[in-house]
Amino acid sequence: MYYWSSARFLLLVLLLGVWSNSGYNGNVSEFPRFSLPKDPVNQRVNRCRLTFERADKRILIQRNGAHGDILMATPFLTALREAMPHAHITWIVEQTQSGAIDAHPCIDELLLWNTPYWKQMLRRGLYPFYLWKAQKLRRLFALRRYDIFISFQPEEWGYLVAEGCGAETRIGVFDTFAQFSRKSDTRNSRRYTRSFTQTDLPAHRTDQYLLPLKALGLALPENKQMSMGFTVTDEGAVRRWLTEQGLGEQPFVIFAPMTTWLSRNWSTQNFAHLGDMLRAEGIPVVLIGSSAEQLEVEAIADQMKYRPLLAAGQFAFREMAALLSHASVLVSGDTGPMHVASAVGTPFVALFGPTPIEGRAPLAGKGRVIHHPLPCAPCDQKVCPLTGDDYMLCMRRITVNEVAEAVREWFYHPENSRTGAASG
């Protein structure tokens, strides 16, 4: 009877697993898989020349997403590689966010993750199947024998990765999103040999991500420049598009008008007015955005007297980085393209309102932040909680004329332009 019950239980787990997999309709691998990085065309490759088995140290780093947060962690990655040239570095990244890191010159290997796959099992109550997959992953980690594990989102996947990877040194940087999370850092910090919790964290995300260097006894870098690679294929796709649009080598300005938070968006009317002002001066304007933002970007173009070039939904993330590397200036809110522009050396004019400059604006690179301090800002809220005349006042106070002045400064006189924040 015992054996029959066990067999039925195992059969049920197997059937649930098949049902779970059949309900997943993504085009990406469900189980985490290792992948080699791509070679960048815009940066010098600086990877470990030893095999995984012969490397001095085997390091596993976790920052699944989002694009901007991954890029803000790249100063740490560059400093780690400079200090440990013979270490093998594997980076855990969400498959949908991998474009931010998969051509980085300092990465030796990627572990492509799929968060919806794991969370789907928990939402459906497929706990036996989840535990079976978790044990499979832990066995995979055990075979690789990592020496150091560093997590920039240790509140998540502690059981799967922190305990499963088997590393003697496990470092967690907690609560970088404390205002959005109700999870306790103390519950998961026991999984780490060194935890940096909310009271330890400096204001800026990049400085937070540099903290593991201290735990490893390594010096903090003076240069906090973000970095991102793109491939020769990405560059070729962009050059073909520029030729087709009649730009060639002509200087142009890019607008990235949409953000993931409604509260960070400058008005579409302002972007349209700014675009017409620049176009009247003979400056070509290109509008970019994701496929999901395509309709909103096209609506801005429809409001303009002088038709801009539309690139929303046309490029993958690395291709967008290649396009930004050709631009003279980027205008955006606090969003991913701002970080990409800084990482590829393009001047940016960033419009800040509800989010803190001291925590999110690039610490290095060429650019200018425009903001207007208010008693209610920065609130760091996804949607402005105010109403009436106070609604999104921090963004509405940014005028078209001051943005146009900053763009002209970088477009015509980049060598004399000021990098930093402008307020009024």
N, C-alpha and C positions, 0 to 999 in steps of 0.2 A: 504493500500500500504506500509506503514512504517513497519508494522509487517511482511509482506511478504518479504520485503528487508532484515530485520533483520534475519528472519529465513533462507533465502538463504545464508546470510553471515556466520551464525553459521554452516550451513551445509558444506559450503566451507572450513571453519576452520577445521571441523571434518575430512573431506575427505583429506585435506592436511596433517593432523596429521597422519592418517592411512597410507598415501603414504610415509610420512617421516619415520615412524617406519618400514614399509615394506622394505625400502631401506637400513636399517641398518642390517648388517650381523655379528655383533660381538657376542661373547659368554659371554658377561658380561651384567649386569643390566644397562638399559639405564638411568633410573631415580636414583638419589642418594639414597642410602639406608644405614641404620645404621647397624652396625655389632659389635659383641663383640670381643675383642682381644683374642688371643691364649695365653696359659700359656707357658712361656719359660722354658727350661730345664737347661739353662746355667746361669741364673741370678735369683736373689730373687725378687719375685713379690712385688711391692710396690704401690698398687692401693688404690683408695678411698674405705673405708669400708662402707660408707653411700650410700643410694640409690640416684639416680639422683635428686629426689625431695627434699631430706633432706640434700644434700651436702651444705657446707658453701658457695661455689661459683660454678657456672656452667661455664666452660671455653671452648670456641671453638677455635681451632687453625687450620690454613690453611697453608700447604706446600704440594702441590699436588705431586710434583716430582722435580727432578729425584732422583734415589736411593741415590747418593752421597750427594746431598743437604739435603735430609731428614736426613741422618745420621749426617751431620754437625750441624743440629738443635737439636740433642739429648742431648748435654750438657745443653742447655736451658731447655729442658723437665725434665731432672733429677733435676736441680736446682729448677725449679718451683714446682715439687712434694715435694722436701725436705722442701721448704718454706710454702707450702700449702697442707698439708697431707690430709685434709678433703675436697679438691676441686674435683669436677668431671671433667675430662678432655676428650674432644672429639677431634679427629684429622681428618681433611679432607684430604684425600689422593686419588690420582688416582688409580683406580682399578688395573691397570697394574703395579703400583709401590708399592702396599700395602705391599709386602713382606719385605720391609725395616723397617716397623713400626708396623705391625699387631701382633707381639709377644713381643713388648716392655713391660717391667715390670711396667712402669708408666702410660700406657694408659688405660683408662676406657672404651673407646668406639671409634669406627671408623665410619666416614661417607665416604662411597666409592663413588667416583666421576667418571664421564665419560666425559671428555672434548670433544672428537670427536662428541658425541651425541649433545651437545649444539652448537658447532661450525657448525655442519652439517645443523642445522635449519637456522642459519644465512646465510650460504653460499647459501642455496637454496631459500632464501628470504621468509621463512615461519615465518614472524615476528609475526602475530597474535598467531600462535601456540607456538612460543617461549615465548611470554608474558604470555600466559595462563599457561605454565609450570613454568615460573618464579614466578607467583603469587601463584601457588600451593606450590612451595618450600618455599616461604616467609611465607605462612600460617603455614607450618610445623615448621619453625623456631620459629614463634610467639608462638606456643603452648608450646615450650620447654623453653622459657624465659631464654636465656643465659645472664649472667652478664658481661662476658668479651669475646671479640673477638680479636684474634691476627692473623694477616696475614703476612706471609713472601713472598707473591707475591701479594701485594695489587693492582698492576696494572691490575690484571685480576679479573673478577667476582665481582667487587665492588657493582654493583646494586643487583646482586643475593644474595650475602652473607653479605657484610659489612652493607648494609642498611636493608637487609631482616632479619638478625638474631635478631635484636631488642636489642642488648647489649648496655648498657649505656657507657661502656668503650670499645673503639675500637682502637686498636693500629696497625699501618701499618709500616713495614720496607721496604722502597721503593728503587728501582733502584739497587738491588744487581746484576742485569745484565744490567746495564745502557748502556754498549757499544754495546749491541745487540738489544736494544729497542729504538724506536723513540717516545714512549708514554711519555707524560708529567706527572710527579708526582703531579704537582699542580692541574691537572684536577681531580684526584681521591682522593687527600689528604683531601678534604673537607668531605669525607665520614667517616673520622677517627677523634677521639678526640685527638689522639697523633700520629704524623707522624714523622718518621725518614727518611729524604731524603738524597740525595747523599752527601751533605756537612757534614752530621752527621756521616757517616759510617766509621768505622775503616777498615783496609785493609783486615782482614781475614773474610771469610764468617761466621765462628762460632762466632766470636766476634760481627758481625752484628746481628746474630740471638739471641744474649744475651741481646740486647738493650731493649726489652720489660720489662725485669726485672727492669731496672732503672725506666721505666715509672710506674711500679707498686709499686715502693718504696722498692724493694727487693735487697739484696746484690748480687753482681756478684760472681760466684764461682771461687775458686782457681783452682780446678780440671776441666779441659776442655776435659776430656776423652769422646769420643763417645761411644755409647752403642747400642747393637742390640741383640734381642733374637731369638732363634730358638727352635723348639719343639722337644719332644721326638721322634716323627715320623720322623722329619728331621734327627735327629741324627741316628736313626735306619737305614734309607736309606743309609746314608753315610757309616756307619760301615759295612753294607752288601757289598757295592761296594768295600770298601778297602779290605775286605776279599776275594772277588771274584778276585781282581786284584793281590792278593798275597802280599799285603803290611802289613795287620794286624796292629801291633803297630810300624812298622818300620818308622823311620823319613824320610821325603821326602820334596821336594821343589816344589812349584806351580809357574807356569808362567801364567800370564794373559796378553797375548801379544797384544790384540786388544783394541782400545779405540774408542769413538764415533767421535773423530776428527782425520782426517788424519795427521794433523801436530803434534799430540802427539805420534804417533806410532814410536817406535824403529824398525829398519829393521827386517824383517823376517829372513834374513841371520844371523844377530847378535843373535837372540834368538836361532836359530838352532845351531850355534857355541857354545853358552853358554851352551845349553843343553848337547851337546856332551862332553864338558869339565867336567861338573859335573857328567855325567853318567860314564865317564872314571875313575872318583874317587870313583865310587860306590854309588853315591847319586841318588836315584830315582827322576824322574822329571815327574810332572803331568801338562798337558796343559788344561786350562779351557777357557770357552768363552760361549757366548749366542748361541742359535740355529742359529741366523743370521750370526754369526761369525764362524760357524763350518767349512766351506770350507777353510777359511783363516788359521784356526788353524791346520787343517789336512795338509795343504800345508807346514807349518813349520815342522811338524812331518816327512813329506816325504823328507825334506832336511837333516834330521839328520841321522848320522851313527848308533847311538844307539836309538832304537825305544822308545819313551816316552809313558806314559799312557795318553790316551785321555779321557777327561771328558767334552768337549765342547758340549753343548746342552743336557747334561744328567741330569742336576740338576736345580730345581727351585731356586729362589733367596735365600730363607732361607736355603735350603739344601746346596747351595754353601757356605753360612756362616758357616754351620756346618763342611763342608769339610775343609775350611780355618782354623778352630779352631784346626784341627788335624795336620796341616802342620807346619814344622819348620821355613820356610821362604816363603814369597811371593815376586816375581819379577813382576813389572807392570809399566805402565806409570801412568799418572794422570787420574785415572779412578775409577769406583765404587768399584772393589775388593780391591783397596788400602785402602779405607775408611772402608770397611767391615773387613779387616784384623786388622786394628787398633782397631775397635770396639769390636772384639772378642779376642784381646790380642795376635795376631800372629805378629811376626816381619815382616816388609816389607822393600824391597829395591825399592824405587820409582824413576823412570827416568823422570826428568822434563826438558822441553825445552821451548815451547812457552807460558806456563802458569806460573803465578807468585807463587813462593813457599810461600811467606808471605801471600798469599790469599787463597791457596788451600791445601797445605800439612797439614796433621793432626797435631794439636797443642799438643797432648798428645799421649802416647802409645809408643811402641817399634818400631823403624824403622830408616831408613836412606834415605835421598834424595840425588840423584846424579844429578848434573847439571853443565853446563859450561857457565858462563855469556858471553854474546855477546852484542854489541851495539843495535842489532835489537831485542833482547829478554829480557824480555817476551813481545811478541806482542799480545798474546791472540787472535790469528786468527785461525779459523778452518782449513784453508788451507794456507800453507806457500806462501806469495806473491812474494818471491824471486825466481831467476832462476840460472841455471848454478852451479858453485861451491858453491854458497851461499845457495842453496836450502836445507832447513831443516838442516842447519849446526848445530843448537843447539842440535838436537837429534843425528846427525851423529858423533859429537865430543865425545859422550859417548862411551867408548871402552868396548869390551867384557871383557878384563882383569880386569878393575876396578870394573865392576859389579860382576864378579866372586869372586874377593877379598872380596867385601862386603857380598856376600852370604856366603862364607866360614866363615867369622867372626861371623855372626849370627848363622850359622848352627853348628859350632864346639864349639864356645865360647860365647853363648848368654849372660852369666852373665857379661862378660867383654866388650861387644860391645857398641859402641857409638851411641846414638840417636841424630839425627840432620841432617844437610845438609852438603854434601861434594861437593866441586867445584874445578875446575882446569882450 
